[in-house]
Amino acid sequence: MRELFRSAAAPRRLSSLGLRARDLDAMVLKTRVTELLKIEHPIIQGGMHHVGYATLAAAVSNAGGLGTVTALTQRTPELLRDEIRACKALLKPGKPFAVNFTLLPSLAPPDYGAYAQVIVDEGVPVVETAGRNPGKWIAFFKKHGVTVVHKCVAIKHALTAQRLGADCISMDGFECAGHPGEDDVGNLVLLAKARTALTIPYVASGGVGTGEQLAACLALGADGVNMGTRFMATKEAPVHDGIKAALVKADERSTTLVMKSVGNTERVYKNDVARQVQEIEARDPGKIEAIRHLVSGENYRKSFQESGDPDSSVWSCGVVMGLIDDVPTCEELVRRMVADAERVITGRLPSMVGGRSGLWSMVAGRSKL
Ligand SMILES: Cc1cc2nc3c(=O)[nH]c(=O)nc-3n(C[C@H](O)[C@H](O)[C@H](O)COP(=O)(O)O)c2cc1C
C-alpha cells in the first residue's frame, strides 16, 4: 500500500486523501482488535438499519477497517444471503467483513435461526451481536468459528457477554446513535471502567468521528473504535444526499432522546416528528401503540432512501454530528483518522511528558533555591 504513495503521482494522491508526505511512515496502529479481526486499522463500522448495505460495508473493509452488513435490514434470510454475496463481490482479496445481528425486543421476532444459519453458511468471519440475551447466539456463532463482537451499553452486560464467550466488546456510550440504554453513562467513564473490568479487547462506540478521539479511546484502554453516524456521512453510504447534508449542517446539540417511557430509549435527530413523539410520551407514558406510527423503521427508510428529507421521520444519529464537516470517501476518512491519531500519540502526548524538559527544569529550579 505504501508503494502506491511513492510514485510520481504521490503528492496528488496524498492530498486527495487529505494527507501529507510525512503521514506515510505513520499509518499503522496495531492493537488486539486489528489482530483479532485481521484488519489494518482499528476502526469498525457498526450495524445500521437501512444504511448497512453491501456497498458501505465493502468500502469500509476495503479501506482497512471492518465494514458491517445489517442482517435485519434484509426482509428475509435469503435477501441477507444476496447482500452478503454482494458484499463479498465488492471486497478486495483477503478483506474481512461483519454482519450485525440485532436482538430486538419484539412480540413477533424475526426468524433469527434462519438469519444466523445464512451468516454461518456464507462463511461470514465476524458477527456484531447487539441487544438482549445474546447467549444462545454467541454460542451458535462461536461453535461455527465466527468471531463475535458483542455491542452493549453497560459494564454489567459486557461482563456477561465476556463470560458467554464473546471475543470482543463494543462499548456503546450514552453519546451513541440508536439505543444508548437506560443508564445514561458516557464513554469517558465506560471505557475507563471497561479497562479494569474486562479481559477481552473492547472498542469504543458512540460519539467518535476523529483521529484525536481514536487516540483518546486507545489511551483509555480501548483497542479501537466503532462508528455509525460518521460513516453515514461518507460518499459510499447508501443514503440520500439530503441526509448527509443534514449530518454536516447539524451540531452536537441536534439530537434528542425518544422512547424513554417505553424503556427503549433511542437517540435521534432533533426535529418536529421527534418532538411529537416526546409530547405523546409525556401525555401517555409507556404506550408504544401511541407512538408506533411515528417511530416505525419504514418512515426513516423513506427519508434515507427516497426523499432525503431529514425532518420527515424519526431517525438515529449521534452527538458526533458536531464533529462532522464533510462527506469524504471511507478510505479518506479512515486514513485521515489513523494519521491524526498517530500524530497525537507520537507528537502531542510525548511532548507533554515531563521527561527532560519538565523534570529537569523542576530539578534545576529547585536546586537554585
Ligand atoms: C441510522 C442508524 C441505524 C442504526 N441501526 C442499528 C442496528 O440496527 N443495530 C445496531 O446494533 N446498531 C445500530 N446502530 C448503532 C450503530 O451500530 C453504532 O453503535 C452507533 O451508531 C455508534 O454511535 P455513533 O453514531 O455516535 O458512532 C444504528 C446507528 C445509526 C446511526
The ligand as a Gaussian input file, in Angstrom:
#p B3LYP/6-31G(d) Opt

LIG

0 1
 C      -29.082000       5.125000      11.307000
 C      -28.548000       4.186000      12.327000
 C      -29.105000       2.924000      12.456000
 C      -28.565000       2.037000      13.398000
 N      -29.103000       0.765000      13.452000
 C      -28.524000      -0.153000      14.283000
 C      -28.971000      -1.501000      14.267000
 O      -29.872000      -1.895000      13.517000
 N      -28.348000      -2.368000      15.111000
 C      -27.349000      -1.985000      15.947000
 O      -26.817000      -2.827000      16.674000
 N      -26.912000      -0.715000      15.987000
 C      -27.464000       0.205000      15.170000
 N      -26.997000       1.493000      15.153000
 C      -25.917000       1.874000      16.113000
 C      -24.519000       1.791000      15.466000
 O      -24.169000       0.498000      15.110000
 C      -23.450000       2.301000      16.442000
 O      -23.453000       1.508000      17.610000
 C      -23.677000       3.748000      16.825000
 O      -24.043000       4.485000      15.694000
 C      -22.419000       4.334000      17.450000
 O      -22.620000       5.671000      17.751000
 P      -22.186000       6.886000      16.774000
 O      -23.281000       7.015000      15.797000
 O      -22.056000       8.033000      17.681000
 O      -20.895000       6.483000      16.116000
 C      -27.505000       2.423000      14.236000
 C      -26.958000       3.702000      14.096000
 C      -27.444000       4.571000      13.147000
 C      -26.833000       5.925000      13.004000

